[in-house]
Amino acid sequence: MRYRVLGKTGIEVSTHCLGTMMFGAVGNPDHEDSARIIHAALDAGINFVDTADMYSAGESEEIVGQALKGRRDDVVLATKVHFPLGEGRNRSGNSRRWIVRAVEDSLRRLDTDWIDVYQVHRPDHSTDIEETLSVLSDLVRAGKIRTFGCSTFPAEELVEAHHVAERRGLMRLRTEQPPYSLLARGIERAVLPTAQRLGMGVLTWSPLASGFLSGAQRAGRPVDLTTGRAKLTPHRFDPAVPGNAAKFAAVEQLVALAEDIGCTLPELAVAFPLVHPAVTSVIIGPRTMDQLTSLLEGAELLLDDAALDRIDEIVAPGTDLYRADGVWQPPALTDPALRRRPTGERAATR
């Protein structure tokens, strides 16, 4: 396993990061089997483990905490905060009030004294970024976390957070965790170059595009919309949906490329993000031991310029053919009122 420094933190992490979203009720409910998968990943040289408080409502953190007993000092442990946990007000977001509570809950579930990388899971426009950076800085000084970052922030918000930290004498966001795959290359336009300029470490998620690049979804074949990701978001996989035709067409070309260079489509998919100079580590999220083994077998795949040129021809740089589940959308897109003047002010004359 190769290791890279996570941005400017000085922390060395493996180029594969073990994602644990599929451990717990949402994926693999067997705690002992999940622990065996974690141990196998560590034995293979992975020293970077990523989880979140909202994965299976905290169950994933509990599984990780138990699995890391006796090995905690050798692992760079990352978790996240933002999404609602339980009912009621003020139990989500990026406020000081919630983060102070959430970090204590994560420490308890993980059964650890510190978190290496604490990440804000999504932007929160109801909370001033200065408020968020302030509490995260305080948590570093208190020894509860070692460094902090964010997930799925647009480039302009990375820049804003950087400048606020400088002006206010606060610690900076040190990492960004965006979705990145052969079918979702939009972050190449601004997020990755911005993170690189700011000296941020980047750990990318969904290299298999939520299963679209697993090899199971192929053009001309019936798609089972009753299981897995396809059941949760059938509109993303249904061949009858016009927008999906480009995805299936690209997958067929990528399958042919994988065959030409002697690898599987998942191996090609996981190898691709690591080529970008801004990417530190790629999160792999196996649910079973077989899935982990398969992904690790492709870890030595080296993509040459010829293969990368063919990928660029299939999916142009900076292009999103597939939008990962749960990607944050700015209010300017989700709230029509922010894009529309009052009715009486829309015409050029009155």
C-alpha positions as a Markdown table, in Angstrom:
| # | Residue | x | y | z |
|---|---|---|---|---|
| 1 | Met | 0.0 | 0.0 | 0.0 |
| 2 | Arg | 1.2 | 3.5 | -0.9 |
| 3 | Tyr | 0.9 | 6.4 | 1.6 |
| 4 | Arg | 0.5 | 10.1 | 1.0 |
| 5 | Val | 0.5 | 13.1 | 3.3 |
| 6 | Leu | -3.0 | 14.4 | 3.9 |
| 7 | Gly | -2.7 | 17.9 | 2.6 |
| 8 | Lys | -0.5 | 20.0 | 4.9 |
| 9 | Thr | -1.4 | 18.1 | 8.1 |
| 10 | Gly | 1.7 | 16.0 | 8.2 |
| 11 | Ile | -0.5 | 12.9 | 8.7 |
| 12 | Glu | 0.4 | 10.0 | 6.4 |
| 13 | Val | -2.6 | 8.0 | 5.1 |
| 14 | Ser | -3.0 | 5.0 | 2.8 |
| 15 | Thr | -4.1 | 5.8 | -0.8 |
| 16 | His | -7.1 | 3.5 | -0.1 |
| 17 | Cys | -9.4 | 4.7 | 2.8 |
| 18 | Leu | -11.8 | 2.2 | 4.3 |
| 19 | Gly | -15.3 | 3.7 | 4.1 |
| 20 | Thr | -17.7 | 2.2 | 6.7 |
| 21 | Met | -21.1 | 3.4 | 5.5 |
| 22 | Met | -22.2 | -0.1 | 4.7 |
| 23 | Phe | -21.5 | -1.4 | 8.2 |
| 24 | Gly | -24.7 | -1.6 | 10.3 |
| 25 | Ala | -28.4 | -1.7 | 9.5 |
| 26 | Val | -28.1 | 0.0 | 6.2 |
| 27 | Gly | -25.7 | -2.6 | 4.8 |
| 28 | Asn | -24.0 | -5.4 | 6.8 |
| 29 | Pro | -25.8 | -5.8 | 10.1 |
| 30 | Asp | -23.4 | -8.5 | 11.3 |
| 31 | His | -21.0 | -6.7 | 13.7 |
| 32 | Glu | -18.5 | -9.5 | 13.8 |
| 33 | Asp | -18.3 | -9.9 | 10.1 |
| 34 | Ser | -17.9 | -6.1 | 9.7 |
| 35 | Ala | -15.1 | -6.2 | 12.2 |
| 36 | Arg | -13.4 | -9.0 | 10.2 |
| 37 | Ile | -13.6 | -6.8 | 7.1 |
| 38 | Ile | -12.0 | -3.9 | 9.0 |
| 39 | His | -9.2 | -6.1 | 10.3 |
| 40 | Ala | -8.5 | -7.5 | 6.8 |
| 41 | Ala | -8.3 | -3.9 | 5.4 |
| 42 | Leu | -5.8 | -3.0 | 8.2 |
| 43 | Asp | -3.8 | -6.1 | 7.6 |
| 44 | Ala | -3.6 | -5.2 | 3.9 |
| 45 | Gly | -1.9 | -1.9 | 4.8 |
| 46 | Ile | -4.9 | 0.5 | 5.0 |
| 47 | Asn | -4.4 | 2.9 | 7.9 |
| 48 | Phe | -7.2 | 5.3 | 7.1 |
| 49 | Val | -10.8 | 4.6 | 8.2 |
| 50 | Asp | -13.7 | 6.9 | 7.5 |
| 51 | Thr | -17.2 | 6.8 | 9.1 |
| 52 | Ala | -19.9 | 9.3 | 10.1 |
| 53 | Asp | -22.3 | 9.7 | 13.0 |
| 54 | Met | -25.3 | 9.3 | 10.7 |
| 55 | Tyr | -24.2 | 6.0 | 9.1 |
| 56 | Ser | -26.9 | 3.6 | 10.4 |
| 57 | Ala | -27.7 | 6.2 | 13.1 |
| 58 | Gly | -24.4 | 5.8 | 14.9 |
| 59 | Glu | -24.2 | 2.0 | 14.6 |
| 60 | Ser | -21.3 | 2.2 | 12.1 |
| 61 | Glu | -19.2 | 4.2 | 14.6 |
| 62 | Glu | -19.9 | 1.6 | 17.3 |
| 63 | Ile | -18.7 | -1.2 | 15.0 |
| 64 | Val | -15.6 | 0.7 | 14.0 |
| 65 | Gly | -14.8 | 1.5 | 17.7 |
| 66 | Gln | -15.0 | -2.1 | 18.7 |
| 67 | Ala | -13.0 | -3.3 | 15.7 |
| 68 | Leu | -10.1 | -0.8 | 16.4 |
| 69 | Lys | -9.6 | -2.0 | 20.0 |
| 70 | Gly | -5.9 | -2.7 | 20.4 |
| 71 | Arg | -5.0 | -1.0 | 17.0 |
| 72 | Arg | -6.3 | 2.5 | 17.5 |
| 73 | Asp | -2.8 | 4.1 | 17.7 |
| 74 | Asp | -2.0 | 2.8 | 14.2 |
| 75 | Val | -5.2 | 4.1 | 12.5 |
| 76 | Val | -6.1 | 7.5 | 11.2 |
| 77 | Leu | -9.7 | 7.7 | 12.1 |
| 78 | Ala | -12.1 | 10.1 | 10.4 |
| 79 | Thr | -15.8 | 10.8 | 11.2 |
| 80 | Lys | -18.4 | 13.4 | 10.3 |
| 81 | Val | -21.1 | 15.7 | 11.7 |
| 82 | His | -24.0 | 17.5 | 10.2 |
| 83 | Phe | -27.0 | 15.3 | 9.4 |
| 84 | Pro | -30.0 | 14.9 | 11.8 |
| 85 | Leu | -29.7 | 12.3 | 14.6 |
| 86 | Gly | -33.1 | 11.8 | 16.3 |
| 87 | Glu | -36.1 | 14.0 | 16.3 |
| 88 | Gly | -36.3 | 17.6 | 17.6 |
| 89 | Arg | -34.8 | 20.9 | 16.9 |
| 90 | Asn | -31.0 | 21.7 | 17.1 |
| 91 | Arg | -30.0 | 18.1 | 16.5 |
| 92 | Ser | -28.2 | 18.7 | 13.2 |
| 93 | Gly | -26.2 | 21.3 | 11.2 |
| 94 | Asn | -22.9 | 23.0 | 11.8 |
| 95 | Ser | -23.6 | 25.2 | 14.9 |
| 96 | Arg | -21.4 | 25.3 | 18.0 |
| 97 | Arg | -24.3 | 23.9 | 20.0 |
| 98 | Trp | -24.7 | 20.8 | 17.9 |
| 99 | Ile | -21.1 | 20.1 | 17.1 |
| 100 | Val | -20.1 | 20.2 | 20.8 |
| 101 | Arg | -22.8 | 17.6 | 21.5 |
| 102 | Ala | -22.1 | 15.5 | 18.4 |
| 103 | Val | -18.4 | 15.1 | 18.9 |
| 104 | Glu | -18.9 | 13.8 | 22.4 |
| 105 | Asp | -21.4 | 11.3 | 21.1 |
| 106 | Ser | -19.0 | 10.2 | 18.4 |
| 107 | Leu | -16.1 | 9.8 | 20.8 |
| 108 | Arg | -18.4 | 7.6 | 23.0 |
| 109 | Arg | -19.6 | 5.4 | 20.2 |
| 110 | Leu | -16.0 | 5.1 | 18.7 |
| 111 | Asp | -14.7 | 4.4 | 22.3 |
| 112 | Thr | -11.7 | 6.6 | 21.7 |
| 113 | Asp | -10.2 | 9.7 | 23.3 |
| 114 | Trp | -9.7 | 11.6 | 20.0 |
| 115 | Ile | -10.7 | 11.8 | 16.4 |
| 116 | Asp | -8.0 | 12.3 | 13.9 |
| 117 | Val | -10.0 | 14.0 | 11.1 |
| 118 | Tyr | -13.4 | 15.5 | 12.1 |
| 119 | Gln | -15.4 | 16.6 | 9.0 |
| 120 | Val | -18.4 | 18.8 | 8.4 |
| 121 | His | -20.5 | 16.5 | 6.3 |
| 122 | Arg | -22.3 | 19.2 | 4.3 |
| 123 | Pro | -22.5 | 23.0 | 4.2 |
| 124 | Asp | -25.0 | 24.8 | 6.4 |
| 125 | His | -26.1 | 28.2 | 5.3 |
| 126 | Ser | -28.1 | 28.8 | 8.5 |
| 127 | Thr | -24.8 | 28.9 | 10.4 |
| 128 | Asp | -22.0 | 31.4 | 9.9 |
| 129 | Ile | -18.8 | 29.6 | 8.7 |
| 130 | Glu | -16.9 | 31.6 | 11.4 |
| 131 | Glu | -19.1 | 29.9 | 14.0 |
| 132 | Thr | -18.2 | 26.5 | 12.7 |
| 133 | Leu | -14.5 | 27.1 | 12.3 |
| 134 | Ser | -14.4 | 28.6 | 15.8 |
| 135 | Val | -15.8 | 25.5 | 17.5 |
| 136 | Leu | -13.7 | 23.2 | 15.4 |
| 137 | Ser | -10.6 | 25.1 | 16.4 |
| 138 | Asp | -11.6 | 24.9 | 20.0 |
| 139 | Leu | -12.0 | 21.1 | 19.7 |
| 140 | Val | -8.4 | 20.8 | 18.4 |
| 141 | Arg | -7.1 | 22.9 | 21.3 |
| 142 | Ala | -9.1 | 20.7 | 23.7 |
| 143 | Gly | -7.4 | 17.6 | 22.3 |
| 144 | Lys | -10.7 | 16.0 | 21.2 |
| 145 | Ile | -9.8 | 16.2 | 17.5 |
| 146 | Arg | -6.5 | 16.5 | 15.7 |
| 147 | Thr | -7.6 | 18.3 | 12.6 |
| 148 | Phe | -10.8 | 19.0 | 10.7 |
| 149 | Gly | -12.2 | 19.3 | 7.2 |
| 150 | Cys | -15.4 | 19.2 | 5.2 |
| 151 | Ser | -17.3 | 17.1 | 2.7 |
| 152 | Thr | -18.9 | 18.0 | -0.6 |
| 153 | Phe | -18.3 | 21.8 | -0.3 |
| 154 | Pro | -18.2 | 23.8 | -3.5 |
| 155 | Ala | -15.0 | 25.5 | -4.4 |
| 156 | Glu | -16.3 | 29.0 | -3.5 |
| 157 | Glu | -17.1 | 27.9 | 0.0 |
| 158 | Leu | -13.7 | 26.4 | 0.5 |
| 159 | Val | -12.2 | 29.8 | -0.5 |
| 160 | Glu | -14.6 | 31.6 | 1.8 |
| 161 | Ala | -13.8 | 29.4 | 4.8 |
| 162 | His | -10.1 | 29.8 | 4.1 |
| 163 | His | -10.3 | 33.6 | 4.1 |
| 164 | Val | -12.5 | 33.7 | 7.2 |
| 165 | Ala | -10.0 | 31.6 | 9.1 |
| 166 | Glu | -7.2 | 33.9 | 8.1 |
| 167 | Arg | -9.1 | 37.1 | 9.0 |
| 168 | Arg | -10.3 | 35.7 | 12.4 |
| 169 | Gly | -7.2 | 33.8 | 13.4 |
| 170 | Leu | -8.9 | 30.5 | 13.3 |
| 171 | Met | -7.7 | 27.1 | 12.2 |
| 172 | Arg | -8.4 | 26.2 | 8.5 |
| 173 | Leu | -10.3 | 23.4 | 6.9 |
| 174 | Arg | -7.6 | 20.9 | 6.1 |
| 175 | Thr | -9.4 | 18.3 | 4.0 |
| 176 | Glu | -12.3 | 18.0 | 1.6 |
| 177 | Gln | -14.3 | 14.8 | 0.8 |
| 178 | Pro | -16.0 | 15.1 | -2.6 |
| 179 | Pro | -17.6 | 12.4 | -4.8 |
| 180 | Tyr | -15.4 | 11.6 | -7.8 |
| 181 | Ser | -15.6 | 8.8 | -10.4 |
| 182 | Leu | -15.3 | 8.0 | -14.0 |
| 183 | Leu | -18.9 | 9.2 | -14.5 |
| 184 | Ala | -18.8 | 12.1 | -12.1 |
| 185 | Arg | -15.8 | 14.4 | -13.0 |
| 186 | Gly | -17.4 | 17.8 | -12.3 |
| 187 | Ile | -15.0 | 18.5 | -9.3 |
| 188 | Glu | -12.1 | 18.6 | -11.8 |
| 189 | Arg | -13.3 | 22.1 | -12.8 |
| 190 | Ala | -12.9 | 23.9 | -9.6 |
| 191 | Val | -13.0 | 21.9 | -6.4 |
| 192 | Leu | -9.9 | 19.9 | -7.0 |
| 193 | Pro | -7.8 | 22.8 | -8.3 |
| 194 | Thr | -9.0 | 24.9 | -5.4 |
| 195 | Ala | -8.2 | 22.3 | -2.8 |
| 196 | Gln | -4.8 | 21.9 | -4.3 |
| 197 | Arg | -4.1 | 25.6 | -4.2 |
| 198 | Leu | -5.2 | 25.8 | -0.5 |
| 199 | Gly | -3.0 | 22.8 | 0.4 |
| 200 | Met | -6.0 | 20.6 | 1.4 |
| 201 | Gly | -6.0 | 16.9 | 1.5 |
| 202 | Val | -8.7 | 15.2 | -0.6 |
| 203 | Leu | -10.3 | 11.9 | 0.1 |
| 204 | Thr | -12.9 | 11.1 | -2.6 |
| 205 | Trp | -16.0 | 8.9 | -2.2 |
| 206 | Ser | -18.3 | 6.9 | -4.5 |
| 207 | Pro | -15.6 | 5.7 | -7.0 |
| 208 | Leu | -18.1 | 3.1 | -8.2 |
| 209 | Ala | -20.8 | 5.8 | -8.7 |
| 210 | Ser | -23.2 | 4.1 | -6.2 |
| 211 | Gly | -22.8 | 0.8 | -8.0 |
| 212 | Phe | -23.2 | 2.1 | -11.6 |
| 213 | Leu | -19.5 | 1.1 | -12.2 |
| 214 | Ser | -19.7 | -2.3 | -10.4 |
| 215 | Gly | -20.3 | -4.0 | -13.7 |
| 216 | Ala | -23.8 | -5.1 | -12.7 |
| 217 | Gln | -25.6 | -2.4 | -14.7 |
| 218 | Arg | -25.2 | -2.9 | -18.4 |
| 219 | Ala | -26.9 | -1.6 | -21.5 |
| 220 | Gly | -29.4 | -4.0 | -23.0 |
| 221 | Arg | -29.8 | -6.0 | -19.8 |
| 222 | Pro | -32.7 | -6.0 | -17.4 |
| 223 | Val | -32.1 | -3.8 | -14.4 |
| 224 | Asp | -33.3 | -5.0 | -11.0 |
| 225 | Leu | -34.8 | -1.9 | -9.4 |
| 226 | Thr | -35.9 | -3.8 | -6.3 |
| 227 | Thr | -32.6 | -4.2 | -4.5 |
| 228 | Gly | -29.6 | -2.1 | -3.5 |
| 229 | Arg | -29.0 | 1.4 | -4.7 |
| 230 | Ala | -31.4 | 0.9 | -7.6 |
| 231 | Lys | -34.2 | 0.4 | -5.1 |
| 232 | Leu | -33.4 | 3.6 | -3.2 |
| 233 | Thr | -33.0 | 5.7 | -6.4 |
| 234 | Pro | -34.6 | 3.9 | -9.3 |
| 235 | His | -34.6 | 7.0 | -11.5 |
| 236 | Arg | -30.8 | 6.8 | -11.6 |
| 237 | Phe | -30.7 | 3.3 | -12.9 |
| 238 | Asp | -33.9 | 2.8 | -14.9 |
| 239 | Pro | -32.9 | 2.5 | -18.6 |
| 240 | Ala | -36.3 | 4.0 | -19.6 |
| 241 | Val | -35.3 | 7.3 | -18.1 |
| 242 | Pro | -33.9 | 9.3 | -21.0 |
| 243 | Gly | -31.0 | 10.9 | -19.1 |
| 244 | Asn | -29.6 | 7.5 | -18.2 |
| 245 | Ala | -28.8 | 6.5 | -21.8 |
| 246 | Ala | -25.5 | 8.4 | -21.7 |
| 247 | Lys | -24.4 | 6.6 | -18.5 |
| 248 | Phe | -25.1 | 3.2 | -19.9 |
| 249 | Ala | -23.3 | 4.1 | -23.2 |
| 250 | Ala | -20.3 | 5.3 | -21.3 |
| 251 | Val | -20.2 | 2.2 | -19.1 |
| 252 | Glu | -20.1 | 0.0 | -22.2 |
| 253 | Gln | -17.1 | 1.9 | -23.5 |
| 254 | Leu | -15.4 | 1.8 | -20.1 |
| 255 | Val | -16.0 | -2.0 | -19.9 |
| 256 | Ala | -14.3 | -2.4 | -23.3 |
| 257 | Leu | -11.4 | -0.2 | -22.1 |
| 258 | Ala | -11.0 | -2.3 | -18.9 |
| 259 | Glu | -10.9 | -5.5 | -21.0 |
| 260 | Asp | -8.3 | -4.0 | -23.3 |
| 261 | Ile | -5.9 | -3.2 | -20.4 |
| 262 | Gly | -6.7 | -6.5 | -18.6 |
| 263 | Cys | -8.7 | -5.4 | -15.5 |
| 264 | Thr | -12.2 | -5.3 | -14.3 |
| 265 | Leu | -14.5 | -2.3 | -14.5 |
| 266 | Pro | -14.4 | -1.8 | -10.7 |
| 267 | Glu | -10.6 | -2.0 | -10.7 |
| 268 | Leu | -10.5 | 0.7 | -13.4 |
| 269 | Ala | -13.0 | 2.8 | -11.5 |
| 270 | Val | -11.1 | 2.8 | -8.2 |
| 271 | Ala | -7.7 | 3.4 | -9.9 |
| 272 | Phe | -8.9 | 6.4 | -11.8 |
| 273 | Pro | -9.4 | 9.0 | -9.0 |
| 274 | Leu | -5.9 | 8.4 | -7.6 |
| 275 | Val | -4.3 | 9.7 | -10.8 |
| 276 | His | -5.4 | 13.3 | -10.1 |
| 277 | Pro | -2.6 | 15.2 | -8.3 |
| 278 | Ala | -5.0 | 16.7 | -5.9 |
| 279 | Val | -6.4 | 13.4 | -4.6 |
| 280 | Thr | -4.8 | 11.9 | -1.5 |
| 281 | Ser | -6.9 | 8.9 | -0.9 |
| 282 | Val | -9.9 | 7.1 | -2.4 |
| 283 | Ile | -12.6 | 5.8 | -0.1 |
| 284 | Ile | -13.7 | 2.2 | -0.8 |
| 285 | Gly | -16.9 | 1.1 | 1.0 |
| 286 | Pro | -17.2 | -2.7 | 0.9 |
| 287 | Arg | -20.2 | -4.5 | 2.4 |
| 288 | Thr | -18.7 | -8.0 | 2.2 |
| 289 | Met | -15.2 | -9.5 | 2.5 |
| 290 | Asp | -15.4 | -10.6 | -1.2 |
| 291 | Gln | -16.0 | -7.0 | -2.2 |
| 292 | Leu | -13.0 | -5.8 | -0.2 |
| 293 | Thr | -10.8 | -8.6 | -1.6 |
| 294 | Ser | -11.8 | -7.7 | -5.2 |
| 295 | Leu | -11.0 | -4.0 | -4.7 |
| 296 | Leu | -7.6 | -4.7 | -3.0 |
| 297 | Glu | -6.6 | -7.0 | -5.9 |
| 298 | Gly | -6.9 | -4.1 | -8.3 |
| 299 | Ala | -4.8 | -1.8 | -6.1 |
| 300 | Glu | -1.7 | -2.2 | -8.2 |
| 301 | Leu | -3.4 | -1.2 | -11.4 |
| 302 | Leu | -1.4 | 1.6 | -13.2 |
| 303 | Leu | -3.2 | 3.7 | -15.7 |
| 304 | Asp | -0.9 | 4.9 | -18.5 |
| 305 | Asp | -1.5 | 8.1 | -20.5 |
| 306 | Ala | -3.1 | 6.1 | -23.4 |
| 307 | Ala | -5.7 | 4.6 | -21.0 |
| 308 | Leu | -6.4 | 8.1 | -19.5 |
| 309 | Asp | -6.7 | 9.6 | -23.0 |
| 310 | Arg | -9.4 | 7.0 | -23.8 |
| 311 | Ile | -11.2 | 7.8 | -20.6 |
| 312 | Asp | -11.2 | 11.5 | -21.5 |
| 313 | Glu | -12.8 | 10.6 | -24.8 |
| 314 | Ile | -15.5 | 8.6 | -23.2 |
| 315 | Val | -16.3 | 11.1 | -20.4 |
| 316 | Ala | -14.8 | 14.5 | -21.0 |
| 317 | Pro | -12.8 | 16.1 | -18.1 |
| 318 | Gly | -15.1 | 18.2 | -15.8 |
| 319 | Thr | -18.2 | 16.4 | -17.0 |
| 320 | Asp | -20.9 | 14.8 | -14.7 |
| 321 | Leu | -22.8 | 12.0 | -16.3 |
| 322 | Tyr | -23.8 | 10.7 | -12.9 |
| 323 | Arg | -24.6 | 12.7 | -9.8 |
| 324 | Ala | -23.8 | 10.9 | -6.6 |
| 325 | Asp | -26.6 | 10.3 | -4.1 |
| 326 | Gly | -26.9 | 13.0 | -1.4 |
| 327 | Val | -24.7 | 15.6 | -3.1 |
| 328 | Trp | -25.4 | 19.0 | -1.6 |
| 329 | Gln | -27.1 | 21.5 | -3.8 |
| 330 | Pro | -26.8 | 25.3 | -3.0 |
| 331 | Pro | -30.0 | 27.1 | -2.0 |
| 332 | Ala | -29.6 | 29.2 | -5.1 |
| 333 | Leu | -30.6 | 26.1 | -7.1 |
| 334 | Thr | -33.1 | 24.4 | -4.7 |
| 335 | Asp | -35.1 | 27.5 | -3.6 |
| 336 | Pro | -36.9 | 29.1 | -6.6 |
| 337 | Ala | -37.5 | 32.3 | -4.6 |
| 338 | Leu | -33.8 | 33.0 | -4.8 |
| 339 | Arg | -33.8 | 32.9 | -8.6 |
| 340 | Arg | -37.0 | 34.8 | -9.2 |
| 341 | Arg | -37.7 | 38.5 | -8.6 |
| 342 | Pro | -41.2 | 39.4 | -7.3 |
| 343 | Thr | -43.8 | 39.2 | -10.0 |
| 344 | Gly | -44.1 | 42.9 | -10.4 |
| 345 | Glu | -40.4 | 43.5 | -10.9 |
| 346 | Arg | -39.8 | 41.0 | -13.7 |
| 347 | Ala | -40.6 | 43.0 | -16.8 |
| 348 | Ala | -38.2 | 45.5 | -18.3 |
| 349 | Thr | -40.8 | 48.3 | -18.1 |
| 350 | Arg | -43.8 | 49.1 | -15.9 |
